[in-house]
Amino acid sequence: MQSWPAPDVPRLPGRGQPLRLRDTASSRIRPTEPGPTARMYVCGITPYDATHLGHAATYLAFDLVNRVWRDAGHDVHYVQNVTDIDDPLLERALRDQDDWMVLGMRETALFREDMTALRVLPPRDYIGAVESIPEVVALVEKLLAGDVAYRLDDGSDDIYFDVSTAPRFGSESNLSHEAMLAFFGERGGDPDRAGKRNRLDPHLWRGARPGEPSWESSLGPGRPGWHIECTAIALDRLGMSFDVQGGGSDLTFPHHEMSAVHAESVTGEEPFARHYVHAGMIGLDGSKMSKSRGNLVFVSRLRGDRVDPMAIRTALLSGHYRADRSWTADLLDAAQARLDRWRAAVASPAGPPAEDLLAGVRRLLADDLDTVGALAAVDRWAEDALTLGGDDPAAPPVVQDILDALLGIAV
Ligand code: ZN
């Protein structure tokens, strides 16, 4: 699939620090230790609806990972998928009497526009589920051959993964069996399907149903499961033990757990990813933002209302990426006021030296993406520039580059 255009990233003097991130599997903040090329996979959208602020916050968090690694001298191989065939897409298309494929293309196009407006660095590989079907089929064949996948005995072409065969099942999310069952049922799983070996077994291949799209394959006609889709796309581009597997915290289980055990079963190697990193959820005015409540705030809608995308970006980065937090009108107003002050400060002919700010922002972001601290440090420099002035004419453009390169905020 076509990705979106890359914004320019200014080069900063010196080099950034090694990035430490919280890893869900070990429940610790640990250093990432990428080679010359850092490898990251972030789960993409299912394009049945527009990008809401929760999605945006997640992709902004991993955009900072990308930027901090690049500043530390790494090349970054970033992969993202688009789940352009799955139940939610078909359900929405049916509800709206829409063509599922056109709906997916339309929402994916809007997502690209939103990401471009928010100055998110594009993935190197942007891969759709439909285009990865041959890769999924090859993986499922291997899992069947290894007897860790099985067919149901009901005449369907449905194929499931047997979680009881995976010794590391549970080591990514660290959840109890009861919690797993609850999340599995809420998040696309079918714990009560008759004939499965274990209630938590996820489907790998969904055999053709009347009225649903399906693809011919050696497995029988059908379509890929969601978890194996990400396994296939990640393995074929990044290989095992890539640096960061990312997504919203609602992907911790079952999605990331299942993708990991699929990969570890098929390769006999571990781990799938060295860090599992999860972004918090964004609520609206104190309540959870969800499609069932009908209170989603869409990036495209804000853009349509002439909200500066840099204010959206600044507002979302004003909270820590792991924190569940709320979107409010005040948050957006405060971000716009902050941007206005920063823009006035960097437009000054001279300012206080920027070296300490650069070192400070690098140190804060390298510490599990402390954007709260980083934005406050920029505030202090801007306050000094606007109230006390300064005599370094090189400082304002350097601060402009710090904001752009490390935080993705163009001022
Ligand atoms: Zn995924």
Boltz pocket constraint, residues with backbone or C-beta under 6 A from the ligand:
constraints:
  - pocket:
      binder: B
      contacts: [[A, 42], [A, 43], [A, 44], [A, 226], [A, 227], [A, 230], [A, 255], [A, 259]]
      max_distance: 6.0
